[in-house]
Amino acid sequence: DAGVTQSPTHLIKTRGQHVTLRCSPISGHKSVSWYQQVLGQGPQFIFQYYEKEERGRGNFPDRFSARQFPNYSSELNVNALLLGDSALYLCASSYRDEQFFGPGTRLTVL
Amino acid sequence: QKEVEQNSGPLSVPEGAIASLNCTYSDRGSQSFFWYRQYSGKSPELIMSIYSNGDKEDGRFTAQLNKASQYVSLLIRDSQPSDSATYLCAVVSGGYNKLIFGAGTRLAVHP
């Protein structure tokens, strides 16, 4: 079975730009969560979606938004990029409690 | 106080030894606990989940949970150089399936 997929793998943007990151969950998983991981820290929770509804949001500014589609794939959008948004963005899919991560998108903001 | 705390390491152990990784958490209501392994430049990989007090064994890995002490640990027996990675402790917190991670412990297994 295919695991969680994310695209793109790497992305370079400049300050003020907008970015869209994409995620496809494991087949049969209806929940998708997004995390941000900066170097030397554990992943930080951004959003969780289940059945296209937002179940929870972490302590991130309104520049961050997300949505989930009928096929359970998801997008994370970040507007007005700041240098501090440079990080590894991780998508995790889950069926019950266990969350399985995709390979991540490495975002660099210059 | 951080919600999930781990020693950053590095924890250095010789090949074949037992590596012991520890984690404490602050939310007494937490019921689900996980260990992830993360190799440099890669994403976290789930290696153990534990929900009840006591020990859970899977191959060379044993997870231990003590909810009264708010303590989770991971033992790796017969450590191999390929076990060298950062180990992340994660706890479900809140009314939905949100994971709170520690900063991770870097493990180095030397031949």
Backbone of each chain as ProteinMPNN parsed JSONL, in Angstrom:
{"seq_chain_A": "DAGVTQSPTHLIKTRGQHVTLRCSPISGHKSVSWYQQVLGQGPQFIFQYYEKEERGRGNFPDRFSARQFPNYSSELNVNALLLGDSALYLCASSYRDEQFFGPGTRLTVL", "coords_chain_A": {"N_chain_A": [[0.836, -1.201, 0.0], [0.425, 2.284, -0.701], [2.092, 4.883, 1.011], [1.711, 7.932, 2.902], [1.655, 10.697, 0.794], [3.369, 13.651, -0.266], [3.572, 16.86, -1.764], [5.152, 19.835, -3.053], [8.509, 18.326, -2.874], [10.623, 19.957, -2.147], [10.853, 23.494, -1.734], [11.392, 26.808, -2.639], [10.897, 30.067, -1.642], [10.237, 33.617, -1.623], [10.143, 36.267, 0.82], [6.878, 37.378, 1.714], [5.557, 36.099, -0.336], [3.16, 33.56, -1.401], [2.31, 30.17, -0.544], [1.409, 26.832, -1.422], [0.917, 23.703, -0.133], [0.677, 20.185, -0.619], [-1.072, 17.136, 0.168], [-1.608, 13.656, 0.239], [-3.473, 11.232, 1.832], [-3.001, 7.967, 3.412], [-4.65, 5.263, 1.853], [-7.991, 4.857, 2.801], [-7.745, 6.217, 5.161], [-9.213, 8.861, 6.906], [-8.568, 11.13, 8.211], [-6.475, 13.958, 8.342], [-3.541, 15.557, 9.385], [-1.563, 18.481, 9.91], [1.781, 19.479, 10.462], [4.457, 21.547, 11.632], [7.932, 21.537, 11.478], [10.761, 22.812, 12.813], [14.33, 23.138, 12.678], [15.963, 21.115, 15.017], [13.867, 20.916, 16.763], [10.817, 19.305, 17.921], [7.992, 18.243, 15.893], [5.414, 20.7, 15.411], [1.998, 21.132, 15.999], [-0.327, 22.117, 13.523], [-2.85, 22.029, 12.051], [-5.814, 19.955, 12.062], [-7.825, 17.839, 10.146], [-10.882, 16.162, 9.591], [-12.958, 14.145, 7.746], [-13.396, 16.314, 6.013], [-13.877, 18.421, 7.7], [-12.638, 20.934, 9.893], [-11.002, 19.958, 12.753], [-9.299, 20.819, 14.662], [-6.99, 23.411, 15.599], [-3.722, 24.645, 15.764], [-1.443, 26.844, 17.516], [-0.995, 28.996, 15.499], [-0.602, 31.759, 13.205], [-3.238, 33.546, 11.394], [-2.398, 33.563, 8.82], [-1.915, 31.066, 8.04], [-3.697, 28.467, 6.564], [-5.973, 25.791, 5.782], [-7.406, 22.996, 4.008], [-9.592, 20.216, 3.389], [-10.298, 17.801, 0.965], [-12.996, 16.081, -0.867], [-11.881, 13.569, -1.511], [-10.26, 13.116, 0.593], [-7.686, 14.111, 0.452], [-5.44, 16.87, 1.138], [-4.749, 20.376, 1.491], [-2.317, 22.756, 2.508], [-2.087, 26.119, 3.076], [-0.058, 28.986, 3.056], [0.142, 32.342, 3.589], [1.722, 35.513, 2.812], [4.536, 35.062, 3.372], [7.059, 34.637, 5.862], [10.481, 34.903, 6.981], [10.768, 33.203, 9.13], [9.041, 31.162, 8.599], [10.339, 29.198, 7.344], [10.885, 25.808, 7.221], [10.343, 22.268, 7.862], [7.514, 20.891, 6.57], [5.064, 18.792, 7.606], [2.8, 16.226, 6.818], [0.329, 14.188, 8.226], [-1.449, 11.154, 8.236], [-4.286, 9.487, 9.59], [-6.097, 6.694, 10.925], [-7.187, 5.715, 13.295], [-5.901, 6.297, 16.417], [-3.173, 6.27, 15.773], [-0.746, 8.09, 13.997], [0.601, 8.589, 10.805], [3.36, 9.712, 9.077], [4.021, 11.646, 6.135], [6.665, 12.211, 3.674], [7.303, 14.872, 3.882], [7.532, 18.426, 3.166], [10.079, 20.531, 2.349], [10.415, 23.794, 3.087], [11.882, 26.756, 2.155], [12.36, 30.065, 2.939], [13.391, 33.016, 1.544]], "CA_chain_A": [[0.0, 0.0, 0.0], [1.172, 3.525, -0.728], [2.034, 5.656, 2.233], [1.307, 9.324, 2.747], [2.477, 11.406, -0.183], [3.341, 15.102, -0.167], [4.245, 17.578, -2.844], [6.414, 19.349, -3.607], [9.481, 17.869, -1.892], [11.342, 21.157, -1.731], [10.268, 24.724, -2.261], [12.074, 28.043, -2.231], [10.049, 31.232, -1.861], [10.737, 34.853, -1.025], [9.235, 36.877, 1.801], [5.672, 37.992, 1.172], [4.871, 35.227, -1.298], [2.194, 32.576, -0.918], [2.694, 28.806, -0.875], [0.416, 25.768, -1.23], [1.496, 22.378, 0.04], [-0.355, 19.182, -0.844], [-0.903, 15.877, 0.891], [-2.581, 12.585, 0.013], [-3.34, 10.286, 2.952], [-3.051, 6.529, 3.152], [-5.983, 4.847, 1.44], [-8.843, 4.445, 3.914], [-7.605, 7.175, 6.273], [-10.068, 10.019, 6.671], [-8.075, 12.277, 8.969], [-5.174, 14.5, 7.959], [-3.018, 16.605, 10.26], [-0.377, 19.191, 9.423], [2.738, 19.865, 11.488], [5.641, 22.292, 11.217], [9.108, 21.162, 12.256], [11.971, 23.592, 12.593], [15.533, 22.379, 13.01], [16.277, 20.947, 16.432], [12.639, 20.827, 17.57], [9.825, 18.341, 17.493], [6.909, 18.83, 15.089], [4.394, 21.51, 16.078], [0.692, 20.924, 15.387], [-0.919, 23.282, 12.859], [-4.267, 21.775, 11.785], [-6.304, 18.608, 11.839], [-9.09, 17.724, 9.43], [-11.522, 14.847, 9.545], [-14.162, 14.203, 6.913], [-13.457, 17.657, 5.418], [-14.141, 19.428, 8.714], [-11.521, 21.258, 10.762], [-11.231, 19.485, 14.122], [-8.455, 21.537, 15.604], [-6.015, 24.343, 15.052], [-2.67, 24.972, 16.705], [-1.149, 28.246, 17.776], [-0.379, 29.582, 14.31], [-1.375, 32.936, 12.776], [-4.262, 33.362, 10.359], [-1.758, 33.392, 7.499], [-1.948, 29.625, 7.781], [-5.04, 27.922, 6.377], [-5.937, 24.451, 5.194], [-8.702, 22.415, 3.682], [-9.567, 18.811, 3.01], [-11.163, 17.568, -0.182], [-13.83, 14.867, -0.735], [-11.077, 12.338, -1.585], [-9.479, 13.163, 1.833], [-6.429, 14.825, 0.31], [-5.487, 18.144, 1.859], [-3.824, 21.462, 1.144], [-1.956, 23.747, 3.51], [-1.741, 27.38, 2.452], [0.571, 29.981, 3.908], [0.219, 33.642, 2.931], [2.647, 36.534, 3.326], [5.602, 34.271, 3.988], [8.116, 35.256, 6.651], [11.682, 34.077, 7.07], [10.55, 32.218, 10.186], [8.205, 30.058, 8.115], [11.234, 28.165, 6.807], [10.733, 24.627, 8.073], [9.839, 21.057, 7.232], [6.071, 20.791, 6.791], [4.726, 17.374, 7.622], [1.405, 15.815, 6.789], [0.141, 12.871, 8.828], [-2.799, 10.624, 8.094], [-4.613, 8.555, 10.658], [-7.377, 6.002, 10.902], [-7.598, 5.89, 14.684], [-4.979, 7.151, 17.152], [-1.82, 6.313, 15.226], [-0.557, 8.997, 12.874], [1.702, 8.186, 9.933], [3.817, 10.911, 8.401], [4.581, 11.666, 4.803], [8.091, 12.582, 3.633], [7.463, 16.28, 4.206], [7.932, 19.448, 2.2], [11.072, 21.448, 2.925], [10.169, 25.153, 2.618], [12.9, 27.764, 2.472], [11.914, 31.431, 2.628], [14.564, 33.894, 1.45]], "C_chain_A": [[0.868, 1.246, 0.0], [1.006, 4.216, 0.603], [1.493, 7.036, 1.961], [2.235, 9.981, 1.717], [2.302, 12.906, -0.017], [4.055, 15.706, -1.369], [4.153, 19.073, -2.605], [7.345, 18.858, -2.495], [10.228, 19.05, -1.289], [10.722, 22.363, -2.412], [11.083, 25.903, -1.74], [11.194, 29.218, -2.615], [10.734, 32.456, -1.263], [9.686, 35.415, -0.078], [8.052, 37.555, 1.109], [4.911, 37.128, 0.183], [3.904, 34.282, -0.582], [2.649, 31.18, -1.336], [1.527, 27.856, -0.606], [1.135, 24.433, -1.203], [0.368, 21.349, -0.034], [-0.019, 17.859, -0.188], [-1.995, 14.904, 0.474], [-2.405, 11.542, 1.102], [-3.291, 8.842, 2.481], [-4.495, 6.161, 2.808], [-6.787, 4.328, 2.636], [-8.748, 5.354, 5.124], [-8.395, 8.432, 5.945], [-9.587, 11.277, 7.379], [-6.679, 12.66, 8.506], [-4.806, 15.596, 8.935], [-1.778, 17.212, 9.631], [0.472, 19.612, 10.616], [3.869, 20.659, 10.839], [6.805, 21.858, 12.099], [10.287, 22.037, 11.858], [13.143, 22.809, 13.15], [15.746, 22.322, 14.521], [15.072, 20.85, 17.337], [11.761, 19.688, 17.073], [8.76, 19.025, 16.65], [5.902, 19.577, 15.955], [3.085, 21.391, 15.303], [0.159, 22.214, 14.778], [-2.425, 23.102, 12.705], [-4.54, 20.275, 11.812], [-7.665, 18.682, 11.169], [-9.574, 16.29, 9.478], [-12.803, 14.976, 8.753], [-14.443, 15.634, 6.439], [-13.755, 18.761, 6.421], [-12.878, 19.669, 9.557], [-11.842, 20.818, 12.181], [-10.406, 20.266, 15.135], [-7.433, 22.38, 14.89], [-5.0, 24.648, 16.13], [-2.456, 26.466, 16.8], [-0.347, 28.854, 16.63], [-1.236, 30.754, 13.834], [-2.346, 32.603, 11.645], [-3.675, 33.276, 8.955], [-1.754, 31.927, 7.072], [-3.403, 29.194, 7.634], [-4.914, 26.557, 5.706], [-7.342, 24.053, 4.797], [-8.5, 20.955, 3.312], [-10.629, 18.582, 1.949], [-11.974, 16.278, -0.022], [-13.034, 13.565, -0.818], [-10.103, 12.248, -0.409], [-8.083, 13.746, 1.661], [-6.576, 16.209, 0.933], [-4.467, 19.115, 1.304], [-3.562, 22.306, 2.367], [-1.503, 24.991, 2.761], [-1.114, 28.31, 3.479], [0.729, 31.253, 3.091], [1.287, 34.509, 3.567], [3.811, 35.894, 4.067], [6.631, 35.139, 4.711], [9.319, 34.327, 6.674], [11.487, 32.932, 8.066], [9.646, 31.076, 9.784], [9.049, 28.956, 7.485], [11.244, 26.976, 7.758], [10.424, 23.42, 7.201], [8.358, 20.96, 7.569], [5.656, 19.342, 6.569], [3.227, 17.179, 7.607], [1.333, 14.421, 7.398], [-1.288, 12.417, 8.584], [-3.041, 9.595, 9.194], [-5.974, 7.933, 10.428], [-7.992, 6.049, 12.3], [-6.572, 6.788, 15.366], [-3.633, 7.32, 16.463], [-1.763, 7.217, 14.005], [0.715, 8.612, 12.122], [2.075, 9.378, 9.056], [4.252, 10.645, 6.967], [6.024, 12.132, 4.842], [8.346, 14.058, 3.931], [7.784, 17.148, 2.997], [8.883, 20.393, 2.908], [10.866, 22.818, 2.298], [11.29, 26.064, 3.092], [12.381, 29.114, 2.02], [13.136, 32.348, 2.668], [14.171, 35.358, 1.568]], "O_chain_A": [[1.927, 1.268, 0.627], [-0.047, 4.157, 1.239], [0.89, 7.285, 0.918], [3.455, 9.825, 1.78], [1.22, 13.378, 0.332], [5.006, 15.139, -1.908], [3.18, 19.542, -2.016], [7.013, 18.96, -1.314], [10.434, 19.125, -0.078], [10.153, 22.273, -3.5], [11.415, 25.977, -0.557], [10.791, 29.352, -3.77], [11.689, 32.337, -0.495], [8.504, 35.083, -0.163], [8.199, 38.209, 0.076], [3.745, 37.395, -0.106], [3.845, 34.218, 0.646], [3.3, 31.024, -2.369], [0.755, 28.059, 0.331], [1.865, 24.081, -2.129], [-0.747, 21.599, 0.425], [1.147, 17.506, -0.01], [-3.163, 15.276, 0.369], [-1.306, 11.018, 1.282], [-3.511, 8.542, 1.308], [-5.439, 6.684, 3.401], [-6.321, 3.471, 3.386], [-9.584, 5.272, 6.024], [-8.269, 8.997, 4.858], [-10.133, 12.361, 7.173], [-5.816, 11.805, 8.304], [-5.624, 16.45, 9.277], [-1.038, 16.542, 8.912], [-0.048, 20.044, 11.645], [4.193, 20.472, 9.667], [6.681, 21.816, 13.323], [10.747, 22.005, 10.716], [12.973, 21.926, 13.99], [15.713, 23.343, 15.208], [15.221, 20.716, 18.552], [11.934, 19.178, 15.966], [8.633, 20.249, 16.683], [5.579, 19.16, 17.067], [3.072, 21.534, 14.08], [0.182, 23.269, 15.413], [-3.197, 23.936, 13.179], [-3.647, 19.45, 11.616], [-8.534, 19.463, 11.556], [-8.794, 15.34, 9.415], [-13.643, 15.824, 9.056], [-15.584, 16.096, 6.464], [-13.874, 19.924, 6.035], [-12.149, 18.733, 9.886], [-12.841, 21.253, 12.755], [-10.764, 20.363, 16.309], [-7.057, 22.116, 13.748], [-5.364, 24.885, 17.281], [-3.21, 27.253, 16.226], [0.83, 29.183, 16.782], [-2.451, 30.754, 14.029], [-2.283, 31.537, 11.032], [-4.387, 32.95, 8.005], [-1.608, 31.605, 5.893], [-4.241, 29.515, 8.476], [-3.875, 26.222, 5.137], [-8.327, 24.679, 5.19], [-7.399, 20.521, 2.972], [-11.734, 19.117, 2.04], [-11.678, 15.468, 0.857], [-13.459, 12.554, -0.258], [-9.213, 11.397, -0.411], [-7.355, 13.867, 2.646], [-7.684, 16.663, 1.219], [-3.456, 18.72, 0.724], [-4.463, 22.551, 3.17], [-0.624, 24.914, 1.902], [-1.575, 28.41, 4.616], [1.365, 31.252, 2.037], [1.705, 34.281, 4.702], [4.035, 36.16, 5.248], [7.015, 36.212, 4.244], [9.202, 33.127, 6.422], [11.988, 31.827, 7.859], [9.49, 30.115, 10.539], [8.527, 27.898, 7.132], [11.565, 27.109, 8.939], [10.265, 23.526, 5.985], [7.992, 20.948, 8.745], [5.866, 18.76, 5.504], [2.484, 17.878, 8.296], [2.178, 13.571, 7.116], [-2.227, 13.203, 8.711], [-2.118, 8.926, 9.66], [-6.871, 8.531, 9.834], [-9.166, 6.382, 12.465], [-6.382, 7.928, 14.942], [-3.017, 8.382, 16.552], [-2.6, 7.135, 13.106], [1.758, 8.348, 12.72], [1.228, 9.969, 8.386], [4.773, 9.58, 6.635], [6.557, 12.417, 5.915], [9.481, 14.449, 4.201], [8.24, 16.668, 1.959], [8.544, 20.982, 3.934], [11.113, 22.994, 1.105], [11.6, 26.127, 4.282], [12.008, 29.29, 0.861], [13.824, 32.446, 3.684], [15.033, 36.236, 1.51]]}, "seq_chain_B": "QKEVEQNSGPLSVPEGAIASLNCTYSDRGSQSFFWYRQYSGKSPELIMSIYSNGDKEDGRFTAQLNKASQYVSLLIRDSQPSDSATYLCAVVSGGYNKLIFGAGTRLAVHP", "coords_chain_B": {"N_chain_B": [[6.539, 25.533, 31.826], [7.393, 22.848, 29.734], [5.251, 20.866, 27.669], [5.82, 18.243, 26.866], [8.684, 16.603, 27.698], [12.014, 15.815, 26.928], [15.341, 14.522, 27.246], [17.862, 16.086, 25.419], [20.165, 14.868, 24.58], [23.402, 14.247, 23.021], [22.739, 10.726, 23.378], [24.962, 8.291, 23.873], [25.748, 5.039, 23.043], [27.335, 1.802, 23.145], [27.512, -0.56, 20.442], [25.243, -3.26, 20.607], [24.481, -2.827, 23.218], [21.962, -1.795, 25.677], [19.776, 0.805, 24.945], [18.313, 3.496, 26.629], [15.609, 5.576, 26.62], [13.962, 8.469, 27.678], [10.934, 10.179, 28.724], [8.831, 12.769, 29.844], [5.542, 14.021, 30.621], [3.02, 16.583, 30.765], [0.198, 16.707, 30.758], [-2.234, 15.281, 32.542], [-4.476, 14.017, 31.644], [-3.888, 12.682, 29.335], [-3.996, 9.869, 27.152], [-2.865, 8.397, 25.182], [0.18, 7.381, 23.751], [3.251, 7.773, 22.024], [6.149, 6.659, 20.231], [8.436, 7.95, 17.975], [10.801, 7.537, 15.361], [13.356, 9.403, 13.877], [15.35, 9.857, 11.234], [18.185, 11.774, 10.168], [17.257, 14.461, 8.148], [14.99, 13.21, 7.265], [11.472, 12.211, 7.562], [9.419, 11.752, 10.557], [9.045, 8.408, 11.812], [6.719, 6.107, 12.872], [7.286, 4.009, 15.601], [6.488, 2.793, 17.984], [3.527, 2.414, 19.924], [1.669, 3.102, 22.868], [-0.772, 2.527, 25.362], [-1.657, 1.695, 27.829], [-0.764, 1.374, 31.296], [2.412, -0.044, 32.088], [4.45, -2.436, 30.35], [5.212, -2.698, 26.861], [6.159, -4.753, 24.296], [7.967, -4.984, 21.246], [9.662, -6.665, 19.099], [12.971, -5.629, 19.185], [12.342, -3.438, 20.641], [10.996, -1.91, 23.564], [8.343, -0.333, 25.052], [7.528, 1.649, 27.856], [5.119, 2.636, 30.218], [4.029, 4.866, 32.691], [1.479, 6.187, 34.108], [0.831, 7.429, 36.49], [3.177, 8.625, 37.311], [3.562, 10.133, 35.113], [5.185, 9.421, 32.919], [7.062, 8.14, 30.256], [8.878, 5.642, 28.568], [11.406, 4.35, 26.356], [12.983, 1.429, 25.493], [15.736, 0.139, 23.801], [16.932, -2.8, 22.787], [20.004, -4.658, 22.236], [21.384, -2.694, 20.641], [21.979, -1.207, 17.464], [24.19, 0.241, 14.987], [22.532, 1.274, 13.005], [20.382, 2.148, 14.433], [20.938, 4.665, 15.185], [19.697, 7.8, 15.487], [17.227, 10.428, 15.843], [14.968, 10.276, 18.482], [11.622, 10.721, 18.98], [9.26, 11.578, 21.383], [5.78, 11.431, 21.694], [2.605, 12.692, 22.616], [-0.881, 12.343, 22.892], [-2.998, 15.053, 23.151], [-5.635, 17.088, 24.365], [-9.003, 17.489, 23.043], [-9.156, 16.097, 20.714], [-7.334, 14.275, 18.201], [-4.634, 15.362, 18.578], [-1.183, 15.58, 18.371], [1.361, 16.147, 20.689], [4.679, 16.893, 20.699], [7.874, 16.014, 22.091], [11.149, 17.541, 22.1], [12.919, 15.705, 21.212], [15.36, 13.051, 21.479], [18.675, 12.572, 20.707], [20.204, 9.721, 19.551], [23.18, 7.923, 19.496], [24.767, 5.179, 18.269], [27.639, 3.45, 18.647], [30.126, 1.497, 16.958]], "CA_chain_B": [[6.869, 24.111, 31.746], [7.092, 22.243, 28.451], [4.238, 19.832, 27.797], [6.503, 16.951, 26.727], [10.101, 16.873, 27.873], [12.989, 14.757, 26.685], [16.736, 14.945, 27.213], [18.239, 16.265, 24.011], [21.297, 14.019, 24.255], [23.262, 12.89, 22.494], [22.924, 9.534, 24.175], [25.912, 7.464, 23.142], [25.826, 3.681, 23.575], [28.072, 0.893, 22.261], [26.747, -1.573, 19.721], [24.876, -4.41, 21.424], [24.007, -2.399, 24.536], [20.578, -1.331, 25.773], [19.597, 2.261, 24.978], [17.134, 3.86, 27.395], [15.179, 6.925, 26.282], [12.928, 8.837, 28.639], [10.046, 11.273, 28.348], [7.788, 13.115, 30.801], [4.505, 14.84, 30.024], [2.343, 17.377, 31.792], [-1.252, 16.564, 30.72], [-2.63, 14.056, 33.232], [-5.579, 13.39, 30.919], [-3.406, 12.005, 28.129], [-4.258, 8.429, 27.18], [-2.18, 7.735, 24.067], [1.582, 7.783, 23.781], [3.906, 7.233, 20.843], [7.56, 6.924, 19.956], [8.794, 8.06, 16.562], [12.224, 7.604, 15.024], [13.574, 10.332, 12.775], [16.703, 9.949, 10.721], [18.522, 13.13, 9.725], [16.738, 14.83, 6.839], [13.799, 12.417, 6.934], [10.292, 12.478, 8.385], [9.267, 10.81, 11.673], [8.502, 7.085, 11.537], [6.136, 5.537, 14.082], [7.862, 2.711, 15.95], [5.78, 2.177, 19.112], [2.419, 3.103, 20.562], [1.327, 2.47, 24.144], [-1.969, 3.17, 25.881], [-1.918, 1.235, 29.192], [0.395, 1.273, 32.186], [3.174, -1.271, 31.983], [5.4, -2.596, 29.256], [4.778, -3.24, 25.575], [7.361, -5.158, 23.568], [7.853, -5.242, 19.809], [11.013, -6.928, 18.624], [14.011, -5.122, 20.088], [11.838, -2.245, 21.308], [10.03, -2.014, 24.648], [7.841, 0.932, 25.573], [7.047, 1.556, 29.226], [4.262, 3.76, 30.559], [3.607, 5.021, 34.079], [0.628, 7.376, 34.067], [0.867, 8.122, 37.791], [4.387, 9.446, 37.309], [3.547, 10.882, 33.852], [6.505, 9.041, 32.419], [7.084, 7.148, 29.179], [10.254, 5.36, 28.183], [11.638, 3.419, 25.245], [14.216, 0.673, 25.588], [16.17, -0.518, 22.57], [17.897, -3.858, 23.128], [20.942, -5.012, 21.166], [21.445, -1.5, 19.788], [22.77, -1.31, 16.239], [24.503, 1.568, 14.418], [21.384, 1.752, 12.227], [19.424, 2.768, 15.361], [21.354, 6.049, 15.414], [18.649, 8.679, 14.976], [16.546, 11.181, 16.897], [13.744, 9.602, 18.918], [10.634, 11.706, 19.411], [8.142, 11.138, 22.209], [4.581, 12.205, 21.352], [1.47, 12.446, 23.507], [-2.136, 12.931, 22.418], [-3.489, 16.009, 24.137], [-6.782, 17.833, 23.882], [-10.215, 16.721, 22.781], [-9.067, 15.389, 19.459], [-6.109, 13.488, 18.068], [-3.501, 16.262, 18.367], [0.055, 15.096, 18.962], [2.328, 17.08, 21.248], [5.981, 16.235, 20.631], [9.067, 16.523, 22.728], [12.162, 18.024, 21.151], [13.648, 14.55, 20.716], [16.66, 12.646, 22.016], [19.55, 12.04, 19.66], [20.886, 8.49, 19.953], [24.323, 7.535, 18.666], [25.248, 3.836, 18.581], [28.963, 3.353, 18.036], [30.602, 0.104, 16.823]], "C_chain_B": [[6.45, 23.553, 30.389], [6.126, 21.095, 28.653], [4.828, 18.432, 27.719], [7.998, 17.231, 26.768], [10.943, 15.621, 27.645], [14.387, 15.342, 26.827], [17.189, 15.004, 25.765], [19.377, 15.337, 23.583], [22.473, 14.853, 23.763], [23.481, 11.813, 23.547], [23.798, 8.588, 23.354], [26.004, 6.094, 23.806], [26.632, 2.816, 22.617], [27.125, -0.084, 21.594], [26.498, -2.782, 20.618], [24.335, -4.065, 22.794], [22.523, -2.051, 24.488], [20.565, 0.194, 25.835], [18.285, 2.558, 25.688], [16.8, 5.324, 27.161], [13.965, 7.264, 27.142], [12.153, 10.077, 28.211], [9.069, 11.518, 29.493], [6.793, 14.05, 30.136], [3.687, 15.496, 31.122], [0.828, 17.166, 31.848], [-1.683, 15.23, 31.325], [-3.759, 13.32, 32.519], [-5.154, 12.619, 29.687], [-3.565, 10.495, 28.254], [-3.46, 7.668, 26.128], [-0.781, 8.3, 23.93], [2.323, 7.058, 22.655], [5.393, 7.563, 20.859], [7.77, 6.912, 18.44], [10.311, 8.099, 16.445], [12.376, 8.52, 13.817], [15.053, 10.347, 12.419], [16.923, 11.361, 10.177], [18.004, 13.388, 8.315], [15.499, 14.077, 6.407], [12.642, 12.795, 7.847], [10.194, 11.452, 9.517], [8.569, 9.522, 11.244], [7.984, 6.505, 12.845], [6.747, 4.169, 14.368], [7.127, 2.029, 17.102], [4.607, 3.059, 19.514], [2.101, 2.365, 21.856], [0.191, 3.254, 24.773], [-2.237, 2.836, 27.351], [-0.634, 1.217, 29.997], [1.083, -0.072, 32.021], [4.088, -1.257, 30.784], [4.705, -3.126, 28.007], [6.025, -3.505, 24.75], [7.044, -5.408, 22.106], [9.258, -5.399, 19.267], [12.047, -6.457, 19.627], [13.558, -3.913, 20.894], [10.861, -2.605, 22.425], [9.641, -0.615, 25.086], [7.294, 0.687, 26.975], [6.257, 2.813, 29.555], [3.906, 3.723, 32.031], [2.805, 6.316, 34.154], [0.659, 8.137, 35.394], [2.067, 9.056, 37.876], [4.495, 10.3, 36.047], [4.866, 10.682, 33.115], [6.355, 7.944, 31.374], [8.546, 6.887, 28.836], [10.282, 4.377, 27.02], [12.986, 2.756, 25.469], [14.501, 0.032, 24.237], [17.243, -1.52, 22.951], [18.8, -4.142, 21.942], [21.06, -3.863, 20.159], [22.401, -1.708, 18.619], [23.102, 0.104, 15.732], [23.334, 2.142, 13.615], [20.279, 2.339, 13.113], [19.777, 4.228, 15.645], [20.392, 6.986, 14.704], [18.169, 9.549, 16.132], [15.232, 10.486, 17.204], [12.815, 10.635, 19.548], [9.543, 11.027, 20.225], [6.951, 12.026, 21.873], [3.417, 11.743, 22.213], [0.232, 13.075, 22.883], [-2.682, 13.819, 23.525], [-4.651, 16.772, 23.55], [-7.93, 16.915, 23.517], [-10.21, 15.976, 21.468], [-7.65, 14.845, 19.328], [-4.896, 14.362, 17.754], [-2.286, 15.705, 19.084], [0.891, 16.271, 19.451], [3.663, 16.341, 21.331], [6.98, 16.861, 21.597], [10.063, 16.936, 21.655], [13.024, 16.891, 20.6], [14.963, 14.32, 21.432], [17.477, 12.046, 20.891], [20.322, 10.859, 20.219], [22.005, 8.206, 18.965], [24.809, 6.176, 19.148], [26.579, 3.649, 17.87], [29.447, 1.902, 18.041], [31.624, -0.238, 17.903]], "O_chain_B": [[5.32, 23.748, 29.943], [6.165, 20.42, 29.682], [4.383, 17.531, 28.429], [8.514, 18.008, 25.963], [10.616, 14.53, 28.111], [14.596, 16.525, 26.561], [16.931, 14.089, 24.983], [19.545, 15.048, 22.398], [22.542, 16.048, 24.054], [24.286, 11.961, 24.467], [23.409, 8.144, 22.274], [26.303, 5.998, 24.996], [26.623, 3.057, 21.41], [26.06, -0.395, 22.128], [27.402, -3.269, 21.297], [23.782, -4.931, 23.471], [21.908, -2.015, 23.423], [21.247, 0.8, 26.661], [17.261, 1.946, 25.388], [17.602, 6.208, 27.462], [13.059, 6.448, 27.309], [12.643, 10.907, 27.446], [8.534, 10.564, 30.057], [7.139, 14.782, 29.209], [3.661, 15.03, 32.261], [0.221, 17.421, 32.888], [-1.522, 14.178, 30.705], [-3.976, 12.132, 32.76], [-5.983, 11.963, 29.055], [-3.307, 9.913, 29.308], [-3.383, 6.44, 26.171], [-0.568, 9.511, 23.982], [2.061, 5.889, 22.371], [5.832, 8.574, 21.407], [7.343, 5.997, 17.736], [11.007, 8.623, 17.315], [11.616, 8.422, 12.853], [15.893, 10.791, 13.201], [15.981, 12.046, 9.782], [18.284, 12.619, 7.395], [15.005, 14.282, 5.298], [12.797, 13.586, 8.776], [10.82, 10.395, 9.444], [7.641, 9.533, 10.435], [8.728, 6.42, 13.823], [6.738, 3.28, 13.516], [7.142, 0.802, 17.19], [4.682, 4.287, 19.452], [2.246, 1.145, 21.933], [0.175, 4.484, 24.733], [-2.94, 3.572, 28.044], [0.455, 1.062, 29.444], [0.433, -1.102, 31.839], [4.453, -0.2, 30.269], [3.746, -3.895, 28.084], [6.843, -2.612, 24.529], [6.002, -5.967, 21.764], [9.958, -4.42, 19.008], [12.004, -6.845, 20.795], [14.304, -3.414, 21.736], [10.012, -3.482, 22.266], [10.496, 0.193, 25.448], [6.678, -0.344, 27.245], [6.669, 3.922, 29.215], [3.527, 2.678, 32.561], [3.372, 7.404, 34.25], [0.526, 9.36, 35.409], [1.979, 10.144, 38.444], [5.418, 11.105, 35.923], [5.555, 11.633, 32.747], [5.634, 6.965, 31.566], [9.358, 7.813, 28.818], [9.309, 3.675, 26.748], [14.005, 3.43, 25.617], [13.612, -0.546, 23.611], [18.331, -1.144, 23.386], [18.429, -3.904, 20.793], [20.854, -4.058, 18.962], [23.474, -2.296, 18.761], [22.372, 1.052, 16.02], [23.165, 3.359, 13.552], [19.344, 2.958, 12.605], [19.0, 4.945, 16.275], [20.282, 6.972, 13.478], [18.647, 9.421, 17.259], [14.472, 10.148, 16.297], [13.168, 11.32, 20.508], [8.974, 10.021, 19.802], [7.097, 13.245, 21.776], [3.267, 10.555, 22.499], [0.282, 14.206, 22.399], [-2.813, 13.401, 24.676], [-4.655, 17.074, 22.357], [-7.832, 15.697, 23.667], [-11.178, 15.287, 21.145], [-6.856, 14.951, 20.263], [-4.204, 14.123, 16.765], [-2.35, 15.392, 20.273], [1.101, 17.25, 18.735], [3.759, 15.288, 21.961], [6.939, 18.058, 21.881], [9.85, 16.711, 20.464], [13.77, 17.083, 19.639], [15.598, 15.253, 21.924], [17.03, 11.126, 20.204], [21.011, 10.978, 21.232], [21.803, 8.245, 17.751], [25.218, 6.033, 20.3], [26.644, 3.684, 16.641], [29.212, 1.165, 19.0], [32.128, -1.361, 17.942]]}, "name": "protein", "num_of_chains": 2, "seq": "DAGVTQSPTHLIKTRGQHVTLRCSPISGHKSVSWYQQVLGQGPQFIFQYYEKEERGRGNFPDRFSARQFPNYSSELNVNALLLGDSALYLCASSYRDEQFFGPGTRLTVLQKEVEQNSGPLSVPEGAIASLNCTYSDRGSQSFFWYRQYSGKSPELIMSIYSNGDKEDGRFTAQLNKASQYVSLLIRDSQPSDSATYLCAVVSGGYNKLIFGAGTRLAVHP"}
